[in-house]
């Protein structure tokens, strides 16, 4: 299983993962809140499992890192992407979106820009766990 696939496209041959974070958010609906006794009343919509991934070039493969960045930019205007990522000892696939990505420049040599790691946060479009 690849660590990361976007819309079925594998990137593991071109980039390596330096930081891999899975996270979850439990979202409540509009009927949640504190009642007069102070007790919290929940209106759980579901649990959204997402991933924050930081990738770097594999060896001297700056082109692979650039290709990943270009792919993210190209698909940033899509409503969503299909993400397949490691989760626990298996994998998880879900429709996700992202609104930001970041990358620092490492150096410039003879007019060539060498870019560093790319960090991207994938947010699920729908809850994977629902009440």
Secondary structure, 3 states (H helix, E strand, C coil): CCCEEECCEECCCCEEEEEEEEEEEEEECCCCEECCCCCEECCEEEEEEEEEEEEEECCCCHHHHHHHHHHHHHCCCCCCEEEEEEECCEEEEEEEECCCEEEEEEEEECCEEEEEEEEEEEEECCCCECC
